[in-house]
Amino acid sequence: MGALLERDKKDFRVLSEEDIVFLLKNTTFTRQKLIEQHKNFIRDCPTGLLDKKTYIKHYQDLYPEGKAQKFCNQIFEKFDIDKNGKIDFNEYILAMFALSQAIDLNGEEIGAYTSFAVTRYS
């Protein structure tokens, strides 16, 4: 419960050293790439949180001919680790890394998800 309360108090707009160390340990991204990605993420998500509606809109903007709703719902649900209805930067980076490796966050192959296009934050 204490960890949950701490997470509720977190300023999601800030990329802390603790966040960087965690992401360096759990992905192959460099410190510089993480900082760059974070700036882009905050530019598009000023609160530091990406909601499902915005996620779907970004995907539809990139792929207007695609059927984004169902696909994005599946991807979003898979990577909203804490199930709060929003993806923070750490969840986003872990998702992008998992997709680049064709695995989900439990280490299982995700097959069809590998066709997921990296969004505008890359």
C-alpha atoms as a printed R data frame, in Angstrom:
    type eleno elety resid chain resno      x       y       z
1   ATOM     1    CA   MET     A     1  0.000   0.000   0.000
2   ATOM     2    CA   GLY     A     2  2.857   2.395   0.803
3   ATOM     3    CA   ALA     A     3  4.314   1.990  -2.698
4   ATOM     4    CA   LEU     A     4  0.907   2.799  -4.185
5   ATOM     5    CA   LEU     A     5  0.668   5.994  -2.126
6   ATOM     6    CA   GLU     A     6  4.188   6.966  -3.183
7   ATOM     7    CA   ARG     A     7  3.221   6.466  -6.827
8   ATOM     8    CA   ASP     A     8  0.159   8.673  -6.341
9   ATOM     9    CA   LYS     A     9  2.438  11.477  -5.119
10  ATOM    10    CA   LYS     A    10  4.917  11.149  -7.979
11  ATOM    11    CA   ASP     A    11  5.291  14.062 -10.385
12  ATOM    12    CA   PHE     A    12  5.071  12.189 -13.682
13  ATOM    13    CA   ARG     A    13  6.490  15.172 -15.574
14  ATOM    14    CA   VAL     A    14  9.889  14.639 -13.950
15  ATOM    15    CA   LEU     A    15 12.369  12.016 -15.116
16  ATOM    16    CA   SER     A    16 14.221  11.184 -11.913
17  ATOM    17    CA   GLU     A    17 17.627   9.584 -11.632
18  ATOM    18    CA   GLU     A    18 15.837   6.587 -10.101
19  ATOM    19    CA   ASP     A    19 13.645   6.339 -13.242
20  ATOM    20    CA   ILE     A    20 16.687   6.575 -15.517
21  ATOM    21    CA   VAL     A    21 18.570   3.874 -13.593
22  ATOM    22    CA   PHE     A    22 15.492   1.610 -13.665
23  ATOM    23    CA   LEU     A    23 15.023   2.076 -17.428
24  ATOM    24    CA   LEU     A    24 18.743   1.631 -18.173
25  ATOM    25    CA   LYS     A    25 18.637  -1.639 -16.239
26  ATOM    26    CA   ASN     A    26 15.475  -2.923 -17.950
27  ATOM    27    CA   THR     A    27 15.991  -1.766 -21.552
28  ATOM    28    CA   THR     A    28 18.836  -1.275 -23.989
29  ATOM    29    CA   PHE     A    29 18.160   2.452 -24.378
30  ATOM    30    CA   THR     A    30 20.977   4.862 -23.556
31  ATOM    31    CA   ARG     A    31 20.696   7.632 -20.984
32  ATOM    32    CA   GLN     A    32 20.710  10.219 -23.789
33  ATOM    33    CA   LYS     A    33 17.946   8.386 -25.690
34  ATOM    34    CA   LEU     A    34 15.813   8.204 -22.538
35  ATOM    35    CA   ILE     A    35 16.230  11.922 -21.886
36  ATOM    36    CA   GLU     A    36 15.380  12.713 -25.501
37  ATOM    37    CA   GLN     A    37 12.336  10.418 -25.445
38  ATOM    38    CA   HIS     A    38 11.185  11.975 -22.181
39  ATOM    39    CA   LYS     A    39 11.319  15.497 -23.644
40  ATOM    40    CA   ASN     A    40  9.220  14.336 -26.604
41  ATOM    41    CA   PHE     A    41  6.786  12.500 -24.331
42  ATOM    42    CA   ILE     A    42  6.292  15.553 -22.106
43  ATOM    43    CA   ARG     A    43  5.859  17.805 -25.130
44  ATOM    44    CA   ASP     A    44  2.874  15.697 -26.196
45  ATOM    45    CA   CYS     A    45  1.732  14.689 -22.700
46  ATOM    46    CA   PRO     A    46  2.365  17.709 -20.460
47  ATOM    47    CA   THR     A    47  0.979  15.948 -17.378
48  ATOM    48    CA   GLY     A    48  3.454  13.107 -17.879
49  ATOM    49    CA   LEU     A    49  0.596  10.684 -18.458
50  ATOM    50    CA   LEU     A    50 -0.782   9.357 -21.735
51  ATOM    51    CA   ASP     A    51 -4.468   8.448 -21.623
52  ATOM    52    CA   LYS     A    52 -6.096   5.926 -23.925
53  ATOM    53    CA   LYS     A    53 -8.066   8.533 -25.893
54  ATOM    54    CA   THR     A    54 -4.892  10.499 -26.741
55  ATOM    55    CA   TYR     A    55 -3.027   7.290 -27.559
56  ATOM    56    CA   ILE     A    56 -5.725   6.244 -30.029
57  ATOM    57    CA   LYS     A    57 -5.812   9.713 -31.586
58  ATOM    58    CA   HIS     A    58 -2.019   9.702 -32.131
59  ATOM    59    CA   TYR     A    59 -2.230   6.286 -33.740
60  ATOM    60    CA   GLN     A    60 -5.124   7.354 -35.974
61  ATOM    61    CA   ASP     A    61 -3.165  10.452 -37.021
62  ATOM    62    CA   LEU     A    62 -0.247   8.246 -38.050
63  ATOM    63    CA   TYR     A    63 -2.353   5.548 -39.716
64  ATOM    64    CA   PRO     A    64 -5.683   7.079 -40.796
65  ATOM    65    CA   GLU     A    65 -6.536   4.102 -43.016
66  ATOM    66    CA   GLY     A    66 -6.129   1.629 -40.155
67  ATOM    67    CA   LYS     A    67 -8.665   0.414 -37.639
68  ATOM    68    CA   ALA     A    68 -7.042   1.913 -34.578
69  ATOM    69    CA   GLN     A    69 -9.685   1.536 -31.867
70  ATOM    70    CA   LYS     A    70 -9.536  -2.207 -31.190
71  ATOM    71    CA   PHE     A    71 -5.811  -2.505 -31.837
72  ATOM    72    CA   CYS     A    72 -4.954   0.447 -29.603
73  ATOM    73    CA   ASN     A    73 -7.232  -0.782 -26.833
74  ATOM    74    CA   GLN     A    74 -5.385  -4.111 -26.799
75  ATOM    75    CA   ILE     A    75 -1.948  -2.496 -26.822
76  ATOM    76    CA   PHE     A    76 -2.893   0.104 -24.215
77  ATOM    77    CA   GLU     A    77 -4.354  -2.496 -21.843
78  ATOM    78    CA   LYS     A    78 -1.272  -4.666 -22.222
79  ATOM    79    CA   PHE     A    79  1.129  -1.887 -21.270
80  ATOM    80    CA   ASP     A    80 -0.853   0.041 -18.667
81  ATOM    81    CA   ILE     A    81  1.004  -1.927 -16.020
82  ATOM    82    CA   ASP     A    82 -0.659  -0.419 -12.964
83  ATOM    83    CA   LYS     A    83 -4.102  -0.411 -14.682
84  ATOM    84    CA   ASN     A    84 -4.797   3.234 -13.798
85  ATOM    85    CA   GLY     A    85 -6.036   4.069 -17.310
86  ATOM    86    CA   LYS     A    86 -2.922   6.055 -18.151
87  ATOM    87    CA   ILE     A    87  0.576   5.223 -19.345
88  ATOM    88    CA   ASP     A    88  3.410   7.065 -17.654
89  ATOM    89    CA   PHE     A    89  6.833   7.510 -19.233
90  ATOM    90    CA   ASN     A    90  8.324   4.400 -17.615
91  ATOM    91    CA   GLU     A    91  5.430   2.247 -18.844
92  ATOM    92    CA   TYR     A    92  5.754   3.822 -22.281
93  ATOM    93    CA   ILE     A    93  9.483   3.108 -22.535
94  ATOM    94    CA   LEU     A    94  9.055  -0.451 -21.258
95  ATOM    95    CA   ALA     A    95  6.316  -0.950 -23.853
96  ATOM    96    CA   MET     A    96  8.458   0.429 -26.682
97  ATOM    97    CA   PHE     A    97 11.343  -1.775 -25.611
98  ATOM    98    CA   ALA     A    98  9.113  -4.856 -25.331
99  ATOM    99    CA   LEU     A    99  7.631  -4.186 -28.753
100 ATOM   100    CA   SER     A   100 11.077  -3.751 -30.256
101 ATOM   101    CA   GLN     A   101 12.017  -7.113 -28.766
102 ATOM   102    CA   ALA     A   102  8.701  -8.769 -29.767
103 ATOM   103    CA   ILE     A   103  7.905  -9.700 -26.154
104 ATOM   104    CA   ASP     A   104  5.346  -8.539 -23.655
105 ATOM   105    CA   LEU     A   105  6.272  -7.332 -20.202
106 ATOM   106    CA   ASN     A   106  6.000 -10.883 -18.872
107 ATOM   107    CA   GLY     A   107  8.636 -12.081 -21.352
108 ATOM   108    CA   GLU     A   108  6.142 -13.836 -23.625
109 ATOM   109    CA   GLU     A   109  6.274 -13.477 -27.405
110 ATOM   110    CA   ILE     A   110  3.680 -11.081 -28.740
111 ATOM   111    CA   GLY     A   111  3.723 -11.973 -32.418
112 ATOM   112    CA   ALA     A   112  1.127  -9.752 -34.035
113 ATOM   113    CA   TYR     A   113  2.046  -6.831 -31.801
114 ATOM   114    CA   THR     A   114  5.416  -6.577 -33.521
115 ATOM   115    CA   SER     A   115  3.681  -4.809 -36.373
116 ATOM   116    CA   PHE     A   116  2.841  -1.989 -33.972
117 ATOM   117    CA   ALA     A   117  4.370   1.217 -35.288
118 ATOM   118    CA   VAL     A   118  6.446   3.276 -32.918
119 ATOM   119    CA   THR     A   119  4.416   6.375 -32.188
120 ATOM   120    CA   ARG     A   120  5.344   9.991 -32.590
121 ATOM   121    CA   TYR     A   121  7.444   9.928 -29.408
122 ATOM   122    CA   SER     A   122 10.274   8.137 -31.213
